[in-house]
Amino acid sequence: FLLQVDPTYTGRVGASEAALFLKKSGLSDITLGKIWDLADPEGKGYLDKQGFYVALRLVACAQNGHEVTLSSLNLTVPPPKFRDTSSPLLITPPSTDTHWAVRVEEKAKFDGIFESLLPVNGLLSGDKVKPVLMNSKLPLDILGRVWDLSDIDKDGHLDKDEFAVAMHLVYRALEKESVPSQLPPSLIPPSKRKKTPVFPGAVPVLPASPPPKDSLRSTPSHGSVNSLNSTGS
């Protein structure tokens, strides 16, 4: 990986080079901003070899649904994946159209639960899903986040694929894994994936000069996480 962004062995990776490279991870700008902050804690505006390795580890953690924190560096995760067909040195992940973190055997089990809840027009309302989530005995704030992440189209209902995402997150949480603050690309059902978004303007993801302390630390808004507490959704 380092050869890709530092071919002349300078020992430094500039912000613009790092931005272009890290963007290929498929992670959001907010997540990449957090990763930059942790990889360049002194605000030097570039990454040395150690900082670059920290960034790669954090990308791998984020791609596997873990929080972007220094404590996540101790987790055992698969290597980071970057999309780039022009370079043989980069790992090419499975096609984003087919790869889904919900395994086939998991999906079959979740589909059975989904059908047992008597969906209407292929959808389950919040009232029908709530008892299933509550049955996990997970804290309400965690369940609120699970609902918010799994209701991908924000229509107050879960279809079969969204329900599978909810169940997947619940099972991971029961195994003491943290529920991510935003849905990793690998967990978005293929049916819900959009084409590569066109970002307004050619604004670099990461700063070309030492990063401002506040601009990269904002957190995304996910709307109401109290959906489960309402009688509607």
Secondary structure, DSSP 8 states (H G I E B T S, - for coil): -HHHH-TT--SEEEHHHHHHHHHTT---HHHHHHHHHHHSTT--SEEEHHHHHHHHHHHHHHHTT---SGGGGGS---------TT-TTS---S-TTT--SS-HHHHHHHHHHHHHT--BTTBEEHHHHHHHHHTTT--HHHHHHHHHHH-TT-SSEE-HHHHHHHHHHHHHHHTT----SS--GGGS-GGG-------SS---SS-SSS--TTTT------S-S-GGGSS--
